[in-house]
């Protein structure tokens, strides 16, 4: 008897405070939050990808600036041009021995 009374009181409480409109709004909220194209999980993935691409962009910009500076040096300084040619490409002067150590 006590158990039936508790069950009826719970059902009465649900009917009193939970309406069909509330259930519909809750279902819509859950759909938009988790299953929509703009869901929370999808937005987190996109934000992660944006951060990764921004880091990659910064690294590429730093590398580009490094090569701009090297290009400027090579165009203005003959000694720098010779140093880069000898170090990076193993070029040598006539009669000179070059040893490459790796």
PyMOL commands that set and color helices and strands:
alter all, ss='L'
color gray80, all
select helices_A, chain A and resi 2-17+20-35+40-76+78-89
alter helices_A, ss='H'
color red, helices_A
deselect
rebuild
show_as cartoon
